[in-house]
Amino acid sequence: MWSDPNPSVLDTSASVAVGYQPAVTYAAATPKLVEAALSETAGRDWRDVYPRFASYATGMVDYAAEDDLVNRLRTRLVPKGADGSPNVQRSPLPRHGGRA
């Protein structure tokens, strides 16, 4: 479904009403799917791994705003020295608009 710009939506309420039980829940499946995606993209640009998804996904999220937020959060998490300066320098995340 990740590579389909027009995903299918399925209403299973009638099957659930007659006793159907899904093999896996969304909550149980998601961590495994995320782990698989991280493994598939390790050391690679996600757009090369999922080119169809990349062709339409970039407009779905304001990645610049997301990157700015993550960088602000990361900056807050950097340990401070006695003088208030960071002990560890963390580089900002690469912008999604360009390849890092």
C-alpha positions in Angstrom: 0.0 0.0 0.0 2.9 2.4 0.6 3.6 2.6 -3.1 0.1 3.1 -4.2 -1.2 6.7 -4.5 -4.8 5.5 -4.4 -4.9 3.0 -1.5 -7.8 0.7 -1.0 -10.0 1.1 2.0 -11.8 -1.9 3.3 -14.8 -1.9 5.6 -14.7 -5.2 7.6 -17.5 -4.4 10.0 -19.8 -7.0 8.5 -17.2 -9.8 8.7 -16.3 -8.8 12.3 -20.1 -8.9 13.1 -20.1 -12.6 12.1 -17.0 -13.6 14.1 -14.1 -12.8 11.8 -10.9 -12.0 13.7 -8.0 -10.5 11.9 -4.7 -12.4 11.9 -2.9 -9.3 13.2 -3.9 -5.9 14.4 -2.6 -2.6 13.1 -0.9 -2.0 16.4 0.9 -5.4 16.3 1.8 -5.2 12.6 3.2 -1.6 12.5 6.4 -2.1 14.5 7.4 -5.0 12.2 6.6 -3.0 9.1 8.6 -0.1 10.3 11.5 -2.4 11.2 11.4 -3.9 7.7 11.3 -0.4 6.1 14.3 0.7 8.2 16.2 -2.5 7.2 15.4 -2.0 3.5 16.5 1.6 3.5 19.6 1.2 5.8 22.4 3.1 4.1 20.2 4.0 1.2 18.0 6.9 0.2 14.4 5.9 0.9 13.4 7.4 -2.5 15.6 4.9 -4.3 14.0 2.0 -2.3 10.4 3.2 -2.7 10.4 5.2 -6.0 6.7 5.0 -6.6 6.0 6.2 -3.0 8.6 8.9 -3.4 6.9 10.1 -6.6 3.8 11.3 -4.7 4.7 11.2 -1.0 6.8 14.3 -0.8 3.8 16.6 -1.1 2.0 14.8 1.8 4.1 16.1 4.6 5.8 19.5 5.2 9.2 17.9 5.6 11.0 21.2 6.1 8.8 22.0 9.2 9.2 18.4 10.4 13.0 18.6 10.1 13.1 22.0 11.9 11.0 20.5 14.8 13.2 17.4 15.0 16.4 19.5 15.0 15.0 21.8 17.8 14.1 18.7 19.8 17.5 17.2 19.2 19.2 20.4 20.3 17.3 20.3 23.6 18.4 16.8 24.2 22.1 17.5 23.7 23.9 17.1 27.1 25.2 20.4 28.4 28.6 21.0 30.0 29.2 22.8 33.3 29.5 26.1 31.4 26.2 25.5 29.6 27.8 24.6 26.3 27.0 21.3 24.5 29.2 18.3 25.3 28.2 16.6 22.1 27.7 18.3 18.8 24.9 16.8 16.7 24.7 17.7 13.1 21.3 18.7 11.8 19.2 16.3 9.8 19.6 16.4 6.0 16.7 18.2 4.2 14.3 15.8 2.6 14.1 18.0 -0.5 17.6 17.1 -1.5 19.6 14.0 -1.2 22.1 13.9 1.7 
